[in-house]
Amino acid sequence: MVAQNKVAGIIGITYSEIDQYVSSNLPFVSIDRYFTEDISYVTSDDFAGGQMAAEQLIKHGATQLAYIAGYSQFKNETTRRCDGFQAYLAKTGLENDEIFEPEPIHDLPKLLDGLLRRRPNLDGLFCVNDFMLLQVRRILQQKGIRVPEDIQMIGFDGIRMAEDEPSGLSTIAQPVAEMAQAAVDILMTKIKNPDVLPEIKVLPVEFREGKTTKPM
């Protein structure tokens, strides 16, 4: 569309295989994904968010932790959430485990059964995003496992749907409005000056207390 002058620029949120269509010459800004070409992108600090999730679970009393995520075949920043989580736990010596499967995850209940057998005293879960937290919580509740009494959970994103959940979610919240504004600013700069170098913008995250962790 850009090459055919149908649009002036694009802000992309995609995990599809589009590397062949993007280049550093195009006015294109990606959110949460980097490409083989040097492309400007905006992301939240996923690594720090993973560290924050581990820290908060420990502060809330969890001692046996695990990470649950699906991952895309295409490189994106969300994998750094696991990196941050594991890096923080490596300094603590606490037991940890993971479900880290290619997307789409098949038979999550079976994978959770395996995790619970390996870690019968599991009491803290970090999920790659809030949608995953909701899915895992529902499966745990069907098994008679209470959240947060038996297992505390923290998600990631701080999406509107999570905020509207009746029971509330504890999550690592992205600065969504700031990310959108940063993407627009970078795109406008690229449109005005096509020769400007690609820019990477990493914005801070924060822990948002909900009801999937125990009160401090």
C-alpha positions in Angstrom: 0.0 0.0 0.0 2.8 2.4 0.8 4.8 1.5 -2.3 1.7 2.2 -4.4 1.1 5.5 -2.7 -2.2 4.4 -1.3 -1.2 5.4 2.3 1.5 7.7 3.7 2.7 5.2 6.3 1.8 2.2 8.4 1.9 1.3 12.1 1.9 -2.5 12.3 0.9 -4.9 15.0 1.5 -8.3 13.4 3.2 -11.6 13.9 2.6 -12.7 10.3 5.4 -13.4 7.8 5.8 -10.0 6.2 9.5 -9.5 6.3 9.7 -9.6 2.5 7.4 -6.6 2.3 9.0 -4.2 4.8 12.3 -2.4 4.5 14.1 0.5 6.2 13.1 2.7 3.3 9.4 2.5 4.0 7.5 4.7 6.5 6.7 1.7 8.6 6.7 1.4 12.5 6.2 -1.9 14.2 4.8 -2.4 17.7 6.2 -5.3 19.8 8.0 -7.0 16.9 11.4 -6.5 15.2 12.2 -7.6 11.7 15.3 -8.9 9.7 15.4 -5.4 8.1 16.2 -2.4 10.3 12.7 -1.2 11.1 11.6 1.3 13.7 9.6 -0.3 16.5 8.0 0.6 19.7 7.8 -1.8 22.6 7.3 -1.9 26.4 10.2 -3.1 28.5 9.3 -6.8 28.4 12.5 -8.0 30.1 12.0 -5.6 33.1 8.3 -6.7 33.1 9.3 -10.4 33.5 11.7 -9.4 36.3 8.9 -7.4 37.9 6.5 -10.3 37.8 8.9 -12.7 39.5 9.7 -10.0 42.1 6.0 -9.4 42.9 5.1 -13.1 43.1 7.9 -13.5 45.6 6.9 -10.4 47.6 3.4 -11.8 47.7 4.7 -15.0 49.3 5.1 -17.4 46.4 8.1 -19.7 46.5 7.6 -22.2 43.7 7.1 -20.4 40.4 6.4 -21.2 36.8 6.0 -19.3 33.5 3.3 -20.1 30.9 3.5 -18.9 27.3 2.9 -19.6 23.7 5.5 -18.2 21.3 5.3 -17.2 17.7 7.7 -18.5 15.0 8.5 -14.9 14.2 10.8 -12.9 16.4 9.1 -10.5 18.8 9.7 -8.8 22.1 7.3 -10.9 24.1 9.9 -13.7 24.5 11.9 -11.3 26.6 9.2 -11.6 29.3 10.4 -15.1 29.9 14.0 -14.0 29.8 13.4 -11.4 32.5 11.4 -13.8 34.7 14.1 -16.5 34.5 16.9 -14.0 35.0 15.4 -12.7 38.3 14.7 -16.2 39.6 18.2 -17.3 38.8 19.4 -14.9 41.4 17.1 -16.3 44.1 17.6 -20.0 43.9 13.8 -20.6 44.0 12.3 -23.5 42.1 10.8 -22.7 38.8 9.4 -24.4 35.8 7.6 -23.4 32.5 5.1 -24.3 29.8 6.7 -22.7 26.7 5.0 -24.0 23.6 4.7 -22.8 19.9 1.5 -21.2 19.1 -1.3 -22.2 19.0 -0.9 -24.2 22.2 -2.7 -27.5 22.0 -4.2 -29.3 25.0 -3.3 -26.7 27.6 -5.2 -28.7 30.4 -2.9 -31.7 29.7 0.2 -29.4 29.8 -1.0 -27.9 33.1 -1.5 -31.4 34.5 2.1 -32.2 33.7 3.3 -29.0 35.3 1.3 -29.7 38.5 2.7 -33.2 38.7 6.2 -31.9 38.4 5.6 -29.1 40.8 2.9 -30.3 43.3 3.7 -27.3 45.6 3.5 -24.7 42.8 2.1 -21.5 44.2 3.0 -18.8 41.7 2.4 -18.4 37.9 3.4 -15.7 35.5 1.5 -15.8 32.2 2.8 -14.2 29.0 -0.4 -12.1 28.7 -3.7 -11.4 30.4 -5.6 -13.7 27.9 -3.4 -16.6 28.9 -4.0 -15.8 32.6 -7.7 -15.9 32.1 -7.5 -19.2 30.2 -5.2 -20.8 32.8 -7.2 -19.6 35.8 -10.4 -21.1 34.3 -8.6 -24.5 34.0 -7.2 -24.3 37.5 -10.6 -23.5 38.9 -12.2 -26.5 37.1 -9.6 -28.6 38.9 -10.6 -27.1 42.3 -7.5 -25.0 42.6 -8.2 -21.6 44.0 -6.7 -18.3 42.8 -5.0 -16.7 44.6 -5.4 -18.8 47.7 -3.6 -21.9 46.3 -1.8 -20.4 43.3 -1.1 -16.7 42.7 -1.1 -15.4 39.2 0.3 -12.4 37.3 -0.4 -11.6 33.7 1.0 -9.0 31.2 -0.4 -6.2 29.2 -3.0 -4.5 31.4 -5.6 -4.7 28.6 -9.0 -3.1 28.9 -10.7 -6.4 29.1 -8.6 -7.3 32.1 -9.5 -4.1 33.9 -13.2 -4.8 33.4 -12.9 -8.4 34.8 -15.2 -8.6 37.8 -12.5 -10.2 40.0 -9.7 -8.1 38.6 -6.2 -9.3 37.5 -2.8 -8.7 38.8 -0.8 -7.7 35.7 2.3 -6.0 34.4 0.7 -3.1 32.6 2.0 -1.6 29.4 1.8 2.1 28.8 -0.6 1.6 25.8 -1.4 5.3 25.1 2.3 6.3 25.3 3.2 3.4 23.0 0.7 4.5 20.4 1.8 8.1 20.6 5.4 7.1 20.2 4.6 5.1 17.1 2.8 8.0 15.6 5.6 10.4 16.4 8.2 8.1 14.8 6.1 7.5 11.8 5.5 11.2 11.2 9.2 11.8 11.4 9.9 9.1 8.9 7.3 10.5 6.5 8.8 13.9 6.7 12.4 12.7 6.5 12.7 9.3 4.7 16.4 9.1 5.3 16.1 9.3 9.1 17.7 6.2 10.8 15.3 3.6 12.3 14.4 4.2 15.9 13.8 1.8 18.8 11.6 3.1 21.6 11.3 1.1 24.8 8.8 2.3 27.4 8.6 1.3 31.1 5.9 -1.0 32.5 4.3 -1.1 36.0 2.8 -3.7 38.3 -1.0 -3.3 38.7 -2.4 -5.0 41.7 -5.5 -7.1 41.2 -7.2 -10.1 42.9 -5.1 -12.9 41.4 -2.4 -12.2 44.0 -2.9 -12.2 47.7 -3.1 -8.9 49.6 0.4 -7.8 50.8 
